Amino acid sequence: MDSHLILIVLVAVALTFDFLNGFHDSANIVATMISSGAMAPRRALLIASLAEFSGPFLFGTAVAATIGESIVSPETITSGVILAALGSAIVWDLVTWYFGLPSSSSHALIGGLVGAAVMAARGIATIHVDGLLKVIVALFVSPLLGIVGGYLFMKLVLFLARGASPKVNILFKNLQIPTSIALALSHGTNDAQKTMGIITMALVMLGLAPSFEVPRWVVLLCAAAISLGIATGGWRIIRTMGAGMYRIRPVHGFNIQLTSAAVILGAALLGGPVSTTQVVSSAIMGVGSAERLSKVRWSVAGNILLAWLVTIPASIVMAAVFYLAIQRLFGP
């Protein structure tokens, strides 16, 4: 098959994943703002999608390089590996969306890439241990920063606002607009880059790019796809994130968004592909715990934690199966 035709297929599948990533993760950006009454749902999604589109143009492509170069050996990458990785991540996003579980698209994509590459190489030697360790550290440390940061920020704000009248809620409602924009910018910077890394990986694999450097048109397409997904909104997950763990008021929404934006953007600048779902969910738990531990519905939090733990192994297995199916249907 002509390399340009293969590229068109791979880009189409990658942009489908990118769109679903935005659709799936829209809850992370707007759920707390909607639940606290700071903004109407459609307006919140529109503002978030515009900021989401801008993010990748402002803060570089360090995460794309991590995804494209640091996880598995380039010689293992084939069109079948890329399709299997994307296919497993897409299926996982759709399944967890259907059940309203805020799982991680990042975990699904990275697990899919590892599973397909290991199956293609017939062994784990293809894995770049240092690069994968960097990814794992980013994925698992970021939620800890989310819960600790949310707890500390909330304690600080409660201390500073002690004795304030109920009118302070108006201030926190207004403050959620800039913090939600910051969160959308950080999400667009981190998550859209994962698809950029996959597409650039395909360009290098097909010999259509001399080295791993993300072209401007790839940045544009990926930013557009993820922002369109955000604008569409995954309402099932928005309900879980916005009201599933406890009743979120404006002060909570402000602290959750501020904490999440700081963690996600910091990781993006360092090239760490973190899970926005994990960070926001953890920040929600941290902020709620700062008032009282019993405030958080820990059974809902437990279901989210289970989805986190299952995502990577499930994606690895699914991608391996997808790769074998693709190989049988279309050959090596």
C-alpha positions, 0 to 999 in steps of 0.5 A: 500500500502507498505510504501516503495512503497509509498515512491518511488512514493512520492520521484519521484513526489518530484524530479519532482518538484525539477527538474522543480524548477531548470528549472523554476528558471534557468532564475534567475541565468543566464538571466542577465549574458546572456543578458549582453553578459558576457557568452554564454547561454550553458556555463552559464547554465553549470557553474550554474548547477555545482554550484547549485549542490554544494550548499546544501552540503556546507551550511546545511539544515536549510530551509528543517527543516522550510518546514518540521516541522514549517508550519503545524502539523506533525499529519496532514501530509499524503501521500495525503497531500504531493502529493496534495502540490507537484502536485499543485506546479508542475502545477503552475510551468508549467503554469507560464513557458508556459506564460513566467512568473517568478513566485515563486516555493517557494510560490507555494509549501508553498501555496500547503502545506497549502491548502492540510493540511487545507483540510485534517484537515478540519480547520486552526488549523493545521497551525503553526502560528509562523512558517508560519509567519516566512516563510511569513516574509522571502518571503515578506521582501526578495524582499524589500531587493533585490530592496533596495540592488540593488539600493544602490549597483548600486549607489556605483558602479557608484560612484566608476567607475565614469570617467572610460573608456568603458573598465570597461565593461570588468571588470564587464563581468569578475566579473559576473562569480564569482557572478553568481557562488555565486548566483547559490550556494545560490539558490541551498542552499535555493531551493533544501532544500524545496524538501529535507524538503518534502521528509524527512517529508514523511520519518517521516510520513511513520515511516521510519525515527525516527526524522526529520533529512535530510539523505545524500541520500536525499541531493544528489538526490535533489541537482542532480535534481535541478542542472539538471533542471538548466542545461536544462534551461527555455528559455521563462522565461530567455527572460523575466528576461534578457531583459523584464524590460530593456537592461542589461549591464555588470555593471547591471548584476554584481550588480544584481547577487551580491545583489541577492546572498547576500540576498538569502544565508543570508536567507538560513543560517537563515532558511528562505525559500525565492523566488529566482525569487522575489529577482532577479526580485527585484534586477533588478528593484532596479539596473535599478532604480538607473540609472533612474526610467524611465529605467525600463519597469514597465508594465513588472514589474507589470505583475511579481508582479501580478504573485507573488500576485496570486501564494499563493492563487492559489496554496492553492485552487489548492492543496485543490482541488487536495487533495479532488480528491486524497482522492476520488480516493484512500481513506483517 
